[in-house]
Amino acid sequence: MKIVTKLAVFAVLLSACSIPALALPTEELPASLNSYLRAHYGSIERSPIPTGILYDLALPLSKIESLNGRSTSRAVTLEQWLQAAFELRHASLTESTLPEHTVFRDMGRQANRDHVYPLAILNFRYNRIKDGIPADSALHMDKQGVISIEEAAFTEQRAFAATALHTETYRGSAVRFRMDLNTLYFSNDPHPLKSVQIDFDDGAGFRAVPRSGDVLVHYSTTGAKTIRLRALQTDNLPLQAQFNFQVITLTAPSPSATWTLQAAIPYNSHYTTGEAYLYLAAGHDSLIRPVVVSEGFDLSNNMNWDELYALLNQQNLLETMRTMGYDAVVLNYTDATTYIEGNAYLLEALLEQVQQAIDPSRTYPLIGPSMGGLTTRFALDDMETNSRPHRVRTLINFDSPNRGANIPLGVQYWVDFFAGQSSSAAFLRDALNSPAAREMLIAHFTSPPSNVAGSDPLRATLLSDFASVGNYPTQPRKVAICNGSGNALGTDFSPGAQIIRYEYNSLFITLTGNVWALNNAASQQVFNGRIRVFPIMNTTESVTVQPTWPWDNAPGGQRNTMYQMDTTAAPYGDIVALHSSHCFIPTISALDVNVQDPFFNVSTAQDLYSLTPFDSLYFPTENQDHVTITPQNFWWLLNEIVDSLPAPVVVISTDSSSVRLNWTPAPGAQSYRIYSSTDFHMWPSQFASTADTLWVDPDTSAALKFYRVEATIAPAGLFSSAATVAKPVSIARR
């Protein structure tokens, strides 16, 4: 689950905006104001608000006044552009030409899948109350609505901003930007654009771009880029905008093939869809030795091959597997936020296709990182329950929420509280309300707030569905990797501690967003929020919950949500993270330890394996970031993936002074060990070591010797015995 990144983005949206002259609840005032204008002036065109947009109706989080179309106009992120569009739409007194922010997000998501970067442009004239004029002097209101308007109190301004609807690439050497002024240019200006030029920050300067068509851009360096756009209206008004773009890598490997998939079994009358990326080992032209990986919880559904490759190739894991002769098969869900059971049925369709493609005797490992651990469990369990083969030899759960996931309940209420004013907060609130999030979260926010930190009813349904198929498959070996401490080490704060402090107060505006951790000793306030804009808006919310297990500071795979909020500038005051990280996947959840106490000490537990359904467990001493592959768990993970390495084929030759051993290289081998003995049944502990495929034995004293060559994929002494192959060789001496 990727909640941290979006929370940080929301904090960005709270940056550097001026104090509004007026901010009114958009659910109430626009209708009454619109009715007043039409009744008083006859039509919106004859009103003192000729643009149809009264920007003072929106809380100005986007710093829209700095997006004025001039040379000083600042560069924006995609989220800031979306927030500006959000505010213009909600401040419109008539039906806006701007779609909801979700439409733009969907377009960016699809564009990312197609490796295309569509450019979107805002060009809106809007009205707002002039500086120095009090709000109650411009609009006279009572409880029923607007009484009268002072026409001279309003001024007209312009918002001009551009962005790509997806703003990062792993293929910077060839980026395809797409311009389409017919569909992605939004304006209320009567003068259309006559021409557009763009400097893509690639060293080539400004170039003319078509009104509709693609522009191929070649970057030679990675890093942050500032793309500048200048346009000319038909009335010869020049306009300028700039936006941020990130080149993560210049080139990325492409999958060998892509399978399009649809589940054969519906869940809630819906057949899930997705695609599987095949990344074959060198020398393979078809699927031979698969390692299947299921995607985890993708909050934005914007992770495709490039993003999944970067995630799975931590510590060079994917490429190491390929050098050992293994083929990666990575499942990407069309919607990773839908019901876990539905996506598990899609995984079943993939496993059946994998079995059809490989040798009938071949088995394979199945890896489920994060939420993927739940879909893999359910899929295998369901296939076994219904007597359908899957041929999975090892099921690997990687920091999976087998007993639930945790996002601080106070942070959830914080997002919900600000959702009416921020496009990012609204997006996050909707993501928290997605089926998969509701199924996984141990504590889920409610509206109106509840005094019990409880899960959503969908979680009970998920647990019931798991129970109906047996909870865990019985045929494969089951192993679990945890990023949480196995020594009961929690985070750096206590139950009930305040973790976010955000307080700003002035004559005109007050913003409060304070968050506390869950408490197991007493009832605890977990959120206190307020938005006050004098004299119109005053919204407050306080949430207190009864004592509960302290999941926020428990041992577990972590998310640094609070740190990212802290390091982002706020418009009023400062968001202060009193503690940087929280427990995201509790240790007892990732290892599915049958206890309630999240501080249960796994490392000292007697007969630990009687408390878990897994056959083997890995846990570090200290807490780590969620789904992080470390140098230590890398080898443990790889050892569970590998079934056997092809044996080196050894050729022995002799002369009067030595014995020469040559052998074929073993895929993925880091080094080779050579043992020699005069007794085939007794091998010494000493060995020679080489990274080459040639070794010379200078000892010619024995009449008969046996040799054994082992290829090891791990550093000396670390799981080498479990990851070696051997071939005995004998030679008769003259």
Salt bridges, closest charged atoms under 4 A:
GLU79 OE2 - LYS6 NZ 3.31
GLU79 OE2 - ARG105 NH1 2.96
GLU100 OE2 - ARG89 NH2 3.30
ASP106 OD1 - ARG109 NH1 2.43
GLU150 OE2 - HIS140 NE2 3.44
GLU156 OE2 - ARG125 NE 3.01
ASP189 OD2 - ARG158 NH2 2.88
ASP202 OD2 - ARG207 NH2 2.51
ASP214 OD1 - ARG178 NE 2.63
ASP235 OD2 - HIS191 NE2 3.73
GLU275 OE2 - ARG113 NH2 2.98
ASP298 OD1 - LYS2 NZ 2.64
ASP306 OD2 - HIS115 ND1 3.85
ASP306 OD1 - ARG171 NH2 2.87
GLU319 OE1 - ARG322 NH1 2.95
ASP327 OD1 - HIS284 ND1 2.84
GLU348 OE1 - ARG388 NH2 2.80
GLU352 OE2 - ARG388 NH2 2.94
ASP382 OD2 - ARG388 NH1 3.71
GLU384 OE2 - HIS390 NE2 2.86
ASP399 OD2 - HIS626 ND1 2.73
ASP416 OD1 - ARG429 NH1 3.71
ASP430 OD1 - ARG429 NE 3.04
ASP456 OD1 - ARG438 NE 3.23
ASP492 OD1 - HIS579 ND1 3.47
ASP592 OD1 - ARG403 NE 2.66
GLU640 OE2 - ARG477 NH2 2.93
ASP643 OD1 - ARG289 NH2 2.83
ASP643 OD2 - ARG393 NH1 3.65
ASP697 OD2 - LYS705 NZ 2.78
ASP699 OD2 - LYS705 NZ 3.47
GLU710 OE2 - ARG708 NH2 2.98
